[in-house]
């Protein structure tokens, strides 16, 4: 496996100031299709597959969040983006926050979707158990429980096609790449929480009201630790906001970009 080239991992739509979308562990840029469609008439929207995810079939192994941050910088350079609003979901929110600390000059604002803050001891134990189960038995071992946490029952009933594609994307992710990203995701929350005060960009924190992991309480704690953050909670939505409420998410991102940044979004 040689993997996709950098440009093959990137999708760009629309024109104007840039908004960059960063997905979570085991997923692909496909999860941003709805928000991207809502944003493209107003901005230049860049979505991409994390290394070893989606179109990139190589085994990408690292123990460092900074490797994903460096990859994001390379994506921006390849897409010709100097400065942007960064939208990161779950693991993507960790990448966005670390990027904002290391490269503040490139960050117009942050939107943290379903973000994890500092986990409680119980939450750390639970994510550690899931990591060990995945390492021992593969992605399929925790797939059903993940789908249950990520999508609400009503949405699963109404959109079985989306659930089926989500399953296919997760199972198609090279195992080494999935495990590498999940290991970082499971262990970096404390370091990111410690860095919150160094982020000066305006931030929108948005999460589903029924998210069992990135709960509204945790989202509130994430926002309170930052210098300039507001919180939006979407009732009845679980973890994968971009799939369950993609159009509403796109509207919230655009409103934030118009009201809280210096760029002129149409």
C-alpha positions as CSV (number, residue, x, y, z in Angstrom):
1,X,0.0,0.0,0.0
2,X,1.4,3.4,-1.0
3,X,-1.5,5.5,0.1
4,X,-3.1,8.4,-1.6
5,X,-1.1,11.5,-2.5
6,X,-1.7,14.6,-0.4
7,X,-3.8,16.3,-3.0
8,X,-6.0,13.2,-3.5
9,X,-6.9,13.3,0.2
10,X,-8.3,16.9,-0.1
11,X,-11.6,18.2,-1.3
12,X,-12.2,21.9,-2.0
13,X,-15.5,23.6,-2.8
14,X,-16.7,27.2,-3.0
15,X,-14.7,30.4,-3.0
16,X,-13.9,33.0,-0.4
17,X,-12.4,32.9,3.1
18,X,-11.4,29.3,4.1
19,X,-13.1,26.9,6.4
20,X,-11.2,23.7,7.1
21,X,-13.0,20.6,8.3
22,X,-11.2,17.9,10.4
23,X,-12.9,14.5,11.0
24,X,-12.5,12.0,13.8
25,X,-10.9,8.5,14.3
26,X,-11.7,5.9,11.7
27,X,-13.8,8.2,9.6
28,X,-13.3,10.2,6.4
29,X,-14.1,13.5,4.9
30,X,-17.4,12.0,3.7
31,X,-18.9,12.8,7.2
32,X,-18.6,16.5,6.3
33,X,-20.7,16.3,3.0
34,X,-23.8,18.0,4.5
35,X,-22.0,20.9,6.3
36,X,-19.7,21.4,3.4
37,X,-22.7,21.7,1.0
38,X,-24.3,24.3,3.4
39,X,-21.0,26.3,3.6
40,X,-19.8,26.2,0.0
41,X,-22.0,29.0,-1.3
42,X,-20.4,31.3,1.3
43,X,-16.8,30.2,1.8
44,X,-13.9,28.1,0.4
45,X,-14.5,24.8,2.2
46,X,-11.6,22.4,2.6
47,X,-12.1,18.9,3.9
48,X,-9.5,16.1,4.0
49,X,-8.9,12.5,5.0
50,X,-6.6,12.1,8.0
51,X,-3.5,10.1,7.2
52,X,-4.3,6.4,6.9
53,X,-8.0,7.2,6.6
54,X,-10.6,7.4,3.8
55,X,-8.8,7.6,0.5
56,X,-5.4,7.0,2.1
57,X,-5.0,3.2,2.5
58,X,-1.5,3.2,4.1
59,X,-0.8,2.1,7.6
60,X,-0.1,5.4,9.4
61,X,1.4,4.8,12.8
62,X,2.4,7.5,15.3
63,X,2.2,8.1,19.0
64,X,2.0,11.8,18.6
65,X,-0.8,14.3,18.1
66,X,1.7,16.6,16.6
67,X,2.1,14.2,13.6
68,X,-1.6,15.0,12.7
69,X,-1.0,18.7,13.3
70,X,2.0,18.6,10.9
71,X,-0.2,16.8,8.4
72,X,-2.8,19.5,8.7
73,X,-0.2,22.2,8.0
74,X,0.8,20.3,4.9
75,X,-2.9,20.1,3.8
76,X,-3.2,23.8,4.2
77,X,-0.1,24.5,2.1
78,X,-1.3,22.1,-0.6
79,X,-4.7,23.7,-0.7
80,X,-3.2,27.2,-0.7
81,X,-4.8,28.2,2.6
82,X,-2.9,30.8,4.7
83,X,-5.5,31.4,7.4
84,X,-8.9,29.8,8.1
85,X,-11.7,28.9,10.5
86,X,-10.9,25.3,11.7
87,X,-13.8,22.9,12.5
88,X,-12.7,19.8,14.3
89,X,-14.9,17.0,15.5
90,X,-14.0,14.7,18.4
91,X,-10.4,13.7,17.6
92,X,-10.4,16.4,15.0
93,X,-11.1,18.9,17.8
94,X,-7.8,17.8,19.5
95,X,-6.0,18.4,16.3
96,X,-7.6,21.8,15.8
97,X,-6.8,22.9,19.4
98,X,-3.1,21.8,19.2
99,X,-2.8,23.5,15.8
100,X,-4.2,26.7,17.2
101,X,-1.6,26.7,19.9
102,X,1.3,26.0,17.6
103,X,0.2,28.1,14.6
104,X,-2.0,30.9,16.0
105,X,-1.1,33.1,13.0
106,X,-3.1,30.8,10.7
107,X,-6.2,30.5,12.9
108,X,-9.1,32.9,12.4
109,X,-11.4,30.9,14.7
110,X,-12.2,27.4,16.0
111,X,-15.4,25.4,16.0
112,X,-15.1,22.4,18.3
113,X,-17.7,19.8,17.5
114,X,-18.4,17.1,20.1
115,X,-15.1,18.0,21.8
116,X,-13.6,15.9,24.6
117,X,-12.2,17.8,27.6
118,X,-10.2,16.3,30.4
119,X,-11.8,12.9,31.1
120,X,-12.9,11.8,34.6
121,X,-11.1,8.8,36.0
122,X,-14.1,6.7,35.1
123,X,-14.1,8.0,31.5
124,X,-10.4,7.3,31.2
125,X,-10.9,3.8,32.3
126,X,-13.8,3.3,29.9
127,X,-11.8,4.6,26.9
128,X,-8.8,2.5,27.9
129,X,-11.0,-0.6,27.9
130,X,-12.3,0.2,24.4
131,X,-8.7,0.8,23.2
132,X,-7.6,-2.6,24.6
133,X,-10.6,-4.4,23.1
134,X,-10.0,-2.8,19.7
135,X,-6.3,-3.7,19.9
136,X,-7.0,-7.3,20.7
137,X,-10.1,-8.0,18.6
138,X,-10.2,-5.3,15.8
139,X,-12.5,-2.5,15.0
140,X,-15.5,-4.8,14.7
141,X,-15.3,-5.7,18.4
142,X,-16.5,-2.2,19.4
143,X,-18.4,-1.2,16.3
144,X,-21.9,-1.8,17.5
145,X,-21.3,0.1,20.7
146,X,-19.8,2.9,18.8
147,X,-22.8,3.2,16.4
148,X,-25.1,3.2,19.4
149,X,-23.2,6.1,21.0
150,X,-22.8,8.0,17.8
151,X,-26.2,8.0,16.1
152,X,-29.7,8.5,17.7
153,X,-32.2,5.7,17.3
154,X,-34.6,7.9,15.3
155,X,-31.9,8.8,12.8
156,X,-30.8,5.2,12.4
157,X,-34.4,4.3,11.6
158,X,-34.8,7.1,9.1
159,X,-31.4,6.8,7.4
160,X,-30.2,3.2,7.3
161,X,-28.1,4.1,4.3
162,X,-26.0,6.6,6.3
163,X,-25.5,4.0,9.1
164,X,-24.5,1.4,6.5
165,X,-21.9,3.7,4.9
166,X,-20.6,4.7,8.3
167,X,-20.0,1.0,9.1
168,X,-18.3,0.5,5.8
169,X,-16.0,3.5,6.3
170,X,-15.0,2.4,9.8
171,X,-14.3,-1.2,8.7
172,X,-12.3,0.0,5.7
173,X,-9.9,2.1,7.7
174,X,-6.5,0.4,7.9
175,X,-6.3,-1.2,11.3
176,X,-2.9,0.2,12.2
177,X,-4.0,3.7,11.3
178,X,-7.2,3.4,13.3
179,X,-5.4,2.1,16.3
180,X,-2.7,4.7,16.1
181,X,-5.3,7.6,16.0
182,X,-7.4,6.0,18.7
183,X,-4.5,5.6,21.0
184,X,-3.6,9.3,20.7
185,X,-7.3,10.2,21.1
186,X,-7.6,8.1,24.3
187,X,-4.6,9.7,26.0
188,X,-4.1,13.3,24.9
189,X,-7.1,14.9,26.7
190,X,-5.1,16.0,29.7
191,X,-2.4,17.7,27.7
192,X,-5.0,19.5,25.5
193,X,-6.9,20.7,28.6
194,X,-3.7,22.1,30.0
195,X,-3.1,24.1,26.8
196,X,-6.6,25.7,26.7
197,X,-5.5,29.1,28.2
198,X,-2.9,29.6,25.5
199,X,-5.6,29.6,22.7
200,X,-6.5,33.2,21.9
201,X,-8.8,32.7,18.9
202,X,-12.6,32.9,19.2
203,X,-14.2,29.5,19.6
204,X,-17.6,28.0,19.1
205,X,-18.2,24.7,21.1
206,X,-21.1,22.7,19.8
207,X,-22.3,19.3,20.8
208,X,-25.3,17.0,20.8
209,X,-27.6,17.1,23.8
210,X,-27.7,13.3,23.8
211,X,-24.0,12.7,23.4
212,X,-22.9,10.2,26.0
213,X,-19.2,11.0,25.8
214,X,-18.8,14.6,24.7
215,X,-21.6,15.5,26.9
216,X,-23.1,19.0,27.2
217,X,-21.4,19.2,30.6
218,X,-18.0,18.4,29.2
219,X,-18.6,20.8,26.3
220,X,-19.3,23.5,28.8
221,X,-16.1,22.7,30.7
222,X,-14.1,22.9,27.4
223,X,-15.6,26.3,26.7
224,X,-15.0,27.6,30.2
225,X,-11.3,26.7,30.0
226,X,-10.8,28.7,26.8
227,X,-10.4,32.5,26.7
228,X,-13.2,33.4,24.3
229,X,-15.8,30.6,23.7
230,X,-19.5,30.2,23.3
231,X,-21.5,27.0,23.6
232,X,-24.3,25.6,21.5
233,X,-26.1,22.3,22.4
234,X,-28.3,20.6,19.8
235,X,-31.2,18.7,21.6
236,X,-31.8,15.1,20.6
237,X,-28.5,14.7,18.7
238,X,-25.8,12.2,19.6
239,X,-22.1,12.2,18.8
240,X,-21.9,12.5,15.0
241,X,-23.4,15.9,14.6
242,X,-22.2,16.3,11.0
243,X,-24.3,13.3,10.0
244,X,-27.4,13.8,12.1
245,X,-27.6,17.6,11.8
246,X,-25.3,18.5,9.0
247,X,-27.3,21.4,7.6
248,X,-27.8,22.9,11.1
249,X,-24.1,22.5,11.9
250,X,-23.2,24.3,8.6
251,X,-25.5,27.2,9.5
252,X,-23.9,27.4,13.0
253,X,-20.4,27.4,11.6
254,X,-21.3,30.2,9.1
255,X,-23.0,32.3,11.7
256,X,-19.9,32.0,14.0
257,X,-17.6,32.8,11.1
258,X,-19.6,35.9,10.1
259,X,-20.0,37.2,13.7
260,X,-16.7,36.4,15.3
261,X,-14.0,36.6,12.7
262,X,-12.6,39.4,10.6
263,X,-13.1,37.6,7.3
264,X,-16.0,38.6,5.1
265,X,-18.1,35.5,4.5
266,X,-20.9,36.0,1.9
